[in-house]
Amino acid sequence: MQIQLENIGKRFNDDWIFSNINLSLESGQSYAIVGSNGSGKSTLMQVIAGKIQQSQGTLHYFKDGKVIPPDKIFRFLSLAAPYQELIEEFTLSQHLDFHRRFKSIRDNKSNKQIQSLLGAKFTLNKPVRNYSSGMKQRLKLALAILSETSLLLLDEPVTNLDDEGIAWYQQLLQENDWQRLTVICSNRHDEEYRICKHFIEVEDYKR
């Protein structure tokens, strides 16, 4: 997977969030988008994911040398973010089954294996609405990280996690750090992006 950002900018009304971003993101590499609250980190990630349209510039996606149309990039990515919703009425088992309809799970892990990986508090038949905020965050992260995707996007991944949850996240990410493209948004919390080798300071692209 390769993503090329050419002169990318985003504005709301007359206010530019960022502009003139020129970057090349490559498979096998991990990138941290860092900045303060309200700096535009999540907006940039959503532009990269194709969730919102940039105001200027062009995004190019490639997989194995072939062009991916922007409206098809969702097939190649997995995402975990605070604004992402889970289906509260589903049990864990139903959520995992539903997820598999859209994304393959790496190593074809069974629901029981994923339950064990999530932790002792998780049961397959418990509705997600009864989960704590930390448990919901673990489920979001597991669904994203374990998916067999070429692009992994994580927006503020330690949100709602305690120290034990943060250690769990770091181990899960490290154990599933194969040769894909990883992008992590963070308010400069080192525990979120320790695997990252490249840094994108979004505030460097302010007008």
C-alpha positions as MATLAB code, in Angstrom:
seq = 'MQIQLENIGKRFNDDWIFSNINLSLESGQSYAIVGSNGSGKSTLMQVIAGKIQQSQGTLHYFKDGKVIPPDKIFRFLSLAAPYQELIEEFTLSQHLDFHRRFKSIRDNKSNKQIQSLLGAKFTLNKPVRNYSSGMKQRLKLALAILSETSLLLLDEPVTNLDDEGIAWYQQLLQENDWQRLTVICSNRHDEEYRICKHFIEVEDYKR';
ca = [
       0.000    0.000    0.000;
       1.186    3.484   -0.865;
      -0.634    6.773   -0.347;
       0.512   10.017   -1.942;
      -0.798   13.321   -0.652;
      -0.300   16.174   -3.118;
      -0.967   19.718   -1.909;
      -3.682   18.458    0.464;
      -5.644   21.052    2.403;
      -8.895   21.201    4.342;
     -10.948   24.179    5.400;
     -14.270   24.737    7.136;
     -15.941   27.874    5.847;
     -13.077   30.398    5.576;
     -10.815   28.751    8.151;
      -8.028   26.492    6.879;
      -7.378   23.548    9.201;
      -4.223   22.618    7.272;
      -2.908   23.149    3.756;
      -0.124   22.245    1.332;
       0.556   18.773    2.717;
       2.823   16.750    0.441;
       3.657   13.299    1.772;
       4.240    9.733    0.621;
       3.128    6.996    3.036;
       4.498    3.507    2.431;
       3.695   -0.077    3.446;
       5.876   -1.466    6.192;
       6.142    1.963    7.790;
       4.336    3.504   10.764;
       3.457    7.190   10.999;
       2.256    9.311   13.920;
       0.105   12.366   13.214;
       0.724   14.549   16.266;
      -0.548   17.891   17.492;
      -2.579   19.587   20.169;
      -6.344   19.302   20.609;
      -8.159   20.942   17.725;
      -5.074   21.056   15.512;
      -6.636   18.941   12.745;
      -5.139   15.498   13.414;
      -8.416   13.600   13.211;
      -9.496   15.647   10.200;
      -6.319   14.686    8.351;
      -6.824   11.018    9.242;
     -10.408   11.154    7.969;
      -9.197   12.712    4.720;
      -6.632    9.904    4.336;
      -9.382    7.350    5.040;
     -11.657    8.899    2.430;
     -14.311    9.648    5.063;
     -14.297   13.373    4.291;
     -13.289   15.249    1.155;
     -10.227   17.494    1.102;
     -10.713   21.127    0.067;
      -7.631   21.194   -2.127;
      -5.102   18.770   -3.561;
      -5.203   15.141   -4.618;
      -4.895   11.777   -2.885;
      -3.486    8.788   -4.772;
      -3.775    5.209   -3.472;
      -1.771    2.259   -4.796;
      -1.738   -1.462   -3.967;
       0.861   -3.716   -5.588;
       1.507   -1.010   -8.152;
      -2.150   -0.700   -9.132;
      -4.249    2.410   -8.606;
      -7.072    2.164   -6.057;
      -9.995    4.526   -6.790;
     -10.622    6.816   -3.783;
     -14.173    5.513   -3.395;
     -12.816    1.954   -2.977;
     -10.133    2.616   -0.360;
     -12.489    1.604    2.480;
     -12.066   -1.998    1.364;
      -8.362   -1.887    2.210;
      -8.396   -0.144    5.595;
      -9.419   -0.727    9.193;
     -10.050    2.084   11.648;
     -10.476    2.620   15.392;
     -11.460    6.084   16.621;
     -13.343    7.780   19.493;
     -16.087    8.896   17.071;
     -16.546    5.337   15.767;
     -19.736    3.632   16.934;
     -20.262    0.023   17.943;
     -23.620   -1.737   17.541;
     -24.784   -1.611   21.133;
     -27.491   -4.259   20.718;
     -25.040   -6.889   19.425;
     -23.290   -9.369   21.659;
     -19.550   -9.824   21.248;
     -20.151  -12.942   19.167;
     -22.622  -11.130   16.902;
     -20.243   -8.193   16.528;
     -17.377  -10.441   15.470;
     -19.577  -12.358   13.024;
     -20.855   -9.095   11.540;
     -17.316   -7.721   11.220;
     -16.156  -10.811    9.326;
     -18.730  -10.059    6.615;
     -16.622   -7.033    5.662;
     -13.063   -7.746    6.826;
     -11.092  -10.959    7.194;
      -9.432  -11.628   10.545;
      -5.728  -12.340   10.441;
      -4.866  -16.027   10.932;
      -8.614  -16.709   10.828;
      -8.849  -16.395   14.628;
     -12.057  -17.839   16.056;
     -14.480  -15.824   18.161;
     -13.301  -17.777   21.195;
      -9.665  -16.874   20.483;
     -10.532  -13.186   20.139;
     -12.573  -13.309   23.340;
      -9.564  -14.732   25.165;
      -7.319  -12.083   23.639;
      -9.658   -9.283   24.749;
      -9.508  -10.304   28.399;
     -11.306  -12.128   31.190;
     -14.176   -9.614   31.461;
     -15.422  -10.368   27.960;
     -18.087  -12.988   27.306;
     -19.389  -13.925   23.879;
     -23.080  -13.511   24.763;
     -22.965  -10.206   26.662;
     -24.467   -7.198   24.795;
     -21.966   -4.475   23.940;
     -24.217   -1.860   25.587;
     -23.275   -3.397   28.950;
     -19.550   -2.909   28.356;
     -17.555   -0.195   30.105;
     -15.983    2.537   27.977;
     -12.599    0.815   28.327;
     -14.004   -2.526   27.167;
     -15.624   -0.870   24.157;
     -12.297    0.717   23.287;
     -10.546   -2.655   23.495;
     -13.122   -4.122   21.124;
     -12.677   -1.263   18.631;
      -8.898   -1.703   18.708;
      -9.070   -5.488   18.363;
     -11.408   -5.281   15.362;
      -9.117   -2.798   13.638;
      -5.727   -4.304   14.487;
      -6.694   -7.936   13.853;
      -8.286   -7.193   10.465;
      -6.355   -8.393    7.433;
      -6.014   -4.918    5.928;
      -3.264   -3.059    4.095;
      -3.918    0.208    5.953;
      -4.425    0.532    9.732;
      -5.692    3.858   11.100;
      -5.840    4.484   14.862;
      -7.118    7.792   16.222;
      -6.145    8.437   19.866;
      -6.085    4.690   20.590;
      -5.583    4.861   24.381;
      -8.802    6.842   24.899;
     -10.686    5.363   27.909;
      -7.929    2.807   28.610;
      -6.357    2.387   32.037;
      -2.715    1.376   32.510;
      -3.535   -2.306   32.034;
      -5.489   -1.495   28.878;
      -2.640    0.596   27.486;
      -0.185   -2.269   28.013;
      -2.683   -4.619   26.321;
      -2.963   -2.255   23.333;
       0.797   -1.932   22.951;
       1.270   -5.711   23.028;
      -1.563   -6.306   20.543;
      -0.154   -3.719   18.160;
       3.386   -5.077   18.417;
       2.277   -8.681   17.868;
       0.341   -7.682   14.744;
       2.855   -5.279   13.232;
       3.226   -6.972    9.858;
       4.155   -5.236    6.621;
       1.209   -2.911    6.287;
       0.877    0.864    6.487;
       0.012    2.138    9.982;
      -1.047    5.694   10.861;
      -1.730    6.762   14.455;
      -3.198   10.098   15.622;
      -2.107   11.329   19.032;
      -1.979   14.343   21.343;
       1.698   13.458   21.796;
       1.045   10.561   24.180;
       4.124    8.379   23.721;
       2.254    5.237   24.783;
       0.042    5.576   21.697;
       2.719    5.703   19.004;
       5.838    3.956   20.308;
       5.990    1.769   17.204;
       6.000    4.793   14.881;
       9.191    5.697   13.046;
       7.887    8.787   11.247;
       6.104   11.865   12.573;
       3.740   14.306   10.910;
       3.341   17.561   12.870;
      -0.006   18.747   11.600;
       0.588   22.245   12.990;
       3.472   22.619   10.524;
       0.803   22.839    7.817;
      -1.146   25.793    9.224;
      -1.585   28.878    7.067;
];
